[in-house]
Amino acid sequence: MTRVGIVALNTFREAVRDRVLYNLLFFALVMMASAILVGQISIDIEQLVIVNLGLSAISVIGLLISVFIGVGLVSKEIDKRTLYALLSKPLRRWEFVVGKFGGLVLTLAVNTAAMAAALFLALFYVKHTLERGDATVAAAVYFILLKLALVVALAMLFSCFTTPLLAILFTAGLYVAGLFVHQIRDLKAGTLSPAIAVVMRALSYLLPNFENFDVTGAAAHGRAIPGSLIAQNSLYAIIYCSIVLALAAIIFSRRDLK
């Protein structure tokens, strides 16, 4: 685990030095500043506008970082041939995969925390106080981070056996499909053949269920988020990421790097 931590820390340092992160973070802060202006124009719905735009900015920026940097965590090391030097040391391939994942998730956590702080500052600027109901915004940000961890795991899985472009397309496709898991599961059997209906229902359980992580509406209206949902989503993200990373480690371990 010490070797995993070292890889994660180095990945975090590399990501922090990447100017793309600062540009994306700056863009998110600009969006939140715009949310304040729009909220002041909108009568009596300032909080609704700010929370919606703020959470959307955090999610979109996080997704861009997760996908575009996530797919390059493995391919970049191969292209630069730094991977060979790493693996020549007492570092197993699965430790490399898990360490890279942990480093990018740590980067996302820091960036998400910074953007969430900006969002709360925007709320405080408009309302001149923070209420107990604003804790739902923090829960929504936490759910976004869990969702981003899933995206990073998927991006790393695809990057272990295909090109960066295809990995981006596959990850984006799974993300979009994961937003409609319940719709796929509830497809009427009458509109599909029985065999296809069974396949679609089975597929809905294999796809990452990103719908459960979307609580923007509840956060914007100050509705409480059940503790059971927080525990359920946390456990789901841990299990799903573990399975995906295990597959990525197996594929990467069998990959011929010559």
URCOR-V971922 format. One record per backbone hydrogen bond with DSSP energy under -1.0 kcal/mol. CO is the residue of the C=O (numbers start at 1). NH is the residue of the N-H. E is the energy in kcal/mol with one decimal. If there is no record, write none. Layout:
BEGIN
CO:NH:E
CO:NH:E
END
This chain:
BEGIN
1:5:-2.4
2:6:-2.0
3:7:-2.2
4:8:-2.5
5:9:-2.5
6:10:-2.4
7:11:-2.3
8:12:-2.3
9:13:-2.3
10:14:-2.3
11:15:-2.4
12:16:-2.4
13:17:-1.8
19:23:-2.2
20:24:-2.6
21:25:-2.6
22:26:-2.5
23:27:-2.2
24:28:-2.2
25:29:-2.2
26:30:-2.2
27:31:-2.1
28:32:-1.9
29:33:-2.1
30:34:-2.3
31:35:-1.9
32:36:-1.6
33:37:-1.7
34:38:-2.8
35:39:-2.7
36:40:-1.9
37:41:-1.4
38:42:-2.3
45:49:-2.4
46:50:-2.7
47:51:-2.6
48:52:-2.0
49:53:-2.6
50:54:-2.8
51:55:-2.7
52:56:-2.0
53:57:-2.4
54:58:-2.3
55:59:-2.3
56:60:-2.7
57:61:-2.6
58:62:-2.0
59:63:-2.3
60:64:-2.2
61:65:-2.2
62:66:-2.7
63:67:-2.7
64:68:-2.0
65:69:-1.7
67:71:-2.1
72:76:-1.9
74:78:-1.8
75:79:-2.8
76:80:-2.3
77:82:-1.2
77:83:-1.8
82:86:-1.8
83:87:-2.9
84:88:-1.1
86:89:-1.3
89:91:-3.3
92:96:-1.7
93:97:-2.2
94:98:-2.6
95:99:-2.4
96:100:-2.4
97:101:-2.2
98:102:-2.7
99:103:-2.3
100:104:-2.1
101:105:-2.4
102:106:-2.2
103:107:-1.9
104:108:-2.6
105:109:-2.5
106:110:-2.2
107:111:-2.5
108:112:-3.0
109:113:-2.3
110:114:-2.1
111:115:-2.3
112:116:-2.7
113:117:-2.3
114:118:-1.8
115:119:-2.0
116:120:-2.4
117:121:-2.1
118:122:-2.0
119:123:-2.1
120:124:-2.6
121:125:-2.3
122:126:-1.8
123:127:-3.0
124:128:-2.4
131:134:-1.3
132:135:-1.6
133:136:-1.5
134:137:-1.2
134:138:-1.0
135:139:-2.0
136:140:-2.2
137:141:-2.2
138:142:-2.2
139:143:-2.2
140:144:-1.9
141:145:-2.1
142:146:-2.1
143:147:-2.4
144:148:-2.4
145:149:-2.0
146:150:-1.7
147:151:-2.0
148:152:-2.5
149:153:-2.1
150:154:-2.3
151:155:-2.8
152:156:-2.5
153:157:-2.1
154:158:-2.3
155:159:-1.9
158:161:-1.3
158:162:-1.2
163:167:-2.5
164:168:-2.3
165:169:-2.1
166:170:-3.0
167:171:-2.5
168:172:-2.7
169:173:-2.5
170:174:-2.4
171:175:-2.3
172:176:-2.4
173:177:-2.4
174:178:-2.4
177:180:-1.6
178:210:-1.0
178:211:-1.0
180:184:-2.3
181:185:-2.4
182:186:-1.8
184:187:-1.0
188:191:-1.3
193:197:-2.6
194:198:-2.0
195:199:-2.1
196:200:-2.9
197:201:-2.1
198:202:-2.3
199:203:-2.6
200:204:-1.8
203:207:-2.1
208:210:-1.5
210:213:-1.0
211:214:-1.7
215:219:-2.4
216:220:-2.7
217:221:-1.6
218:223:-2.6
226:230:-1.5
227:231:-2.4
228:232:-2.5
229:233:-2.8
230:234:-2.0
231:235:-2.4
232:236:-2.5
233:237:-2.5
234:238:-2.1
235:239:-2.5
236:240:-2.8
237:241:-2.4
238:242:-2.1
239:243:-2.2
240:244:-2.5
241:245:-2.8
242:246:-2.0
243:247:-2.1
244:248:-2.5
245:249:-2.6
246:250:-2.2
247:251:-2.6
248:252:-2.7
249:253:-2.1
250:254:-1.3
END
